[in-house]
Amino acid sequence: MVRRTAVLVVGGLLLLGAARAQVVFPQFAFPAKVAGGHIVFSRLMPVKLAAGGLTADTIVSKLFVMNGDGTNPQPFLVTADLTQFKEPRWSPQFDRLAFSSNFASSRSACMTDIFEARAGGVVRRVTGNDLVGAAPIGYGSVVGRVDPQFKDDPTAVHKGGEISVTAQGMDGAVVHPSLTDNSFTLPRVAAGDTVWVKVWVTERLGTLTMIKVRPGEVTNIGTVKLNEGTFTASKPSLSVGGQHVVGMGGLTQVALTDNPIGGVIGETVPGFQAGKQKTISGAESICVYEGRTGALLGSIDLGKLGYEQAKEPALSPDGTAIACAWGKMTQENLALVPVASVLANAPAPKVLVPGQMLMFQPGAPMIGCGGPVWSPDGKRLAFTRTIVIGDGTVSAGIWVVNVDGSGLKEVAAQGLEHLCCQPCFSPDGTKLAFTALTGRRGPLKVEQLIASQFGLDIFSVDLASGKQTRLTQDGASCEPAWGP
């Protein structure tokens, strides 16, 4: 009995503690509290990727920490491998740090998960339904076959060691299908009614299947097709007391799409269909998870919003509201959505700051709002307001607004060559840290953003004086999270 899942993300369990097969998480330590606080941030680092006897350069995200004035940067979560650590965000009490990572993803139904770190080195995988310890009702086995063909392109075939297969209860063990017929056997899978089996080539090229496994029996799941979608959880946000965790979750997949602006969008791969690009698509949405178990309590059904987007969530300190970017791709608004309405499957967004798109005026600007973050007292929001003018030039500043929609004000901007984004308040609410994207050749344009032709550094701004201070100089730092 096999059924493909439409469920976004299932719950998670503790990574560390009494377990049959313990997973060692990288060591870290919360910094001691100091005047001015500390900023945990992401740094993009080049690494060598080895595969098939070849090596190539790639970029991974690691977490660093520095003083609030930018001094004394130190590794926080940094490993020598390809593990990604990114999107840090403190809880309102600053006792927990949420982040997303692909750490030990073979233990999870997801390819990336939301994690929660506490002082003393304790880490919890919030999402992904990692089974720690023995399966409650025993084990069965699973057999099947992987269709090696990427369904959108008859020339792309994956076999053997390129394909990984694992399942719930295998303690992170991975098998590779047979080179002859791509069949596989999973000898020890947790028994249950909703057991996950994950097949993947890359983070976004694969399939998650939910099955029923009987203790002591063999379950044949038939042929699994690649590119039906892998599941991810990301962009976490925490509330006081930890009742809920809010983030993005859902299906992501590789697809071939028409490319409207030449070689700019997506990745051109030899052998793919002429005129097509390898791009990322899917149905990610805002999700609310139970804070203790990681169980999915609710998500925003995009169909109930008329298929407008809802993304970049930030949970209010009291846990009652989600600030987010909401609306059409060409007109993103800053909105508040009550958590209760999401849990009731009836999302009720209230627009605080509208976006703008003048469709019938050539050259008119497009204005979008995104990346909101709450002030420590829960009375204000900081967010990015982006303007795209007719020739594709992009500019973005950091704005603040009261939660009732009043007091809208720009507090930081750096002109057409820069895009200011990813704001976060200092613990005392008097400053903001933010990321500035800098174009590498004149004014920053849309095509440079898509092709990642920009540098990244972190700045701070004093909200009273407007004075900006550059905190990093490496061109690769972003996603600041300011704590004590």
Buried (B, 14 or more C-beta within 10 A) or exposed (E): EBEEBEBBBBBBBBBBEEBEEEBEBBEBEBBEEEEBBBBBBBBBBEBEEEEEEEEEEEEBBBBBBBBBEBEEBEEBBBBEEEBBBBBBBBBBBBBBBBBBBBBBBBBBBBBBBBBBBEEEEBBBBBBBBBBBBEBEEBBBBBBBBBBBBBEBBEEBEBBEEBBBBBBBBBBEBBBBBBEEEBEBEBEBBBBBEBBBBBBBBEBBBBBBBBBBBBEEEBBEBEEBBBBBBBBBBBBBBBBBEBBBBBBBBBBBBBBBBEBEEEEBBBEEBEEBEEEBBBBBBBBBBBBBBBBEBBBBBBBBBBEBBEEBBBBBBBBBBBBBBBBBBBBBEBBBBBBBBBBEBBBEEEBEBEBBBBBBBEEEEEEEBBBBBBBBBBBBEBEBBBBBBBBBBEEBBBBBBBBBBBBEBEEEEEBBBBEBBBBBBBBBBBBEEEBBBBBBBBBEEEBBBBBBBEEEBBBBBBBBBBBEEEEBBEBBEBEBBBBBBBBB
